[in-house]
């Protein structure tokens, strides 16, 4: 019932920046906590960041804290992940996901992912 489409991935040198976007369908986007996850080759999916339905609260994995910033524009049904000071270890497919605010950790909807590659 909620479709998510990520964009903005690509190839960047270490130390560079990228901004990922996740566009959501549906008229109840503001009811969803949004999360960002990533999966590196041969690795399991890892949590990256989350942002509350209102956008007033964020939480980040230690590995990206201070470098990544999640934000959202509910009027545009879009969530963003600004990634600065990128490292080769950040290379992964990045996914956005949606969890209804009543079930905060139950991410029922997922995007298709966007590749981020950071070269040394």
Secondary structure as GFF3:
##gff-version 3
##sequence-region A 1 120
A	DSSP	beta_strand	4	7	.	.	.	ID=ss1
A	DSSP	beta_strand	10	13	.	.	.	ID=ss2
A	DSSP	beta_strand	18	24	.	.	.	ID=ss3
A	DSSP	three_ten_helix	29	31	.	.	.	ID=ss4
A	DSSP	beta_strand	32	39	.	.	.	ID=ss5
A	DSSP	beta_strand	46	51	.	.	.	ID=ss6
A	DSSP	beta_strand	58	60	.	.	.	ID=ss7
A	DSSP	beta_strand	68	73	.	.	.	ID=ss8
A	DSSP	three_ten_helix	74	76	.	.	.	ID=ss9
A	DSSP	beta_strand	78	83	.	.	.	ID=ss10
A	DSSP	three_ten_helix	88	90	.	.	.	ID=ss11
A	DSSP	beta_strand	92	100	.	.	.	ID=ss12
A	DSSP	beta_strand	109	110	.	.	.	ID=ss13
A	DSSP	beta_strand	114	119	.	.	.	ID=ss14
###
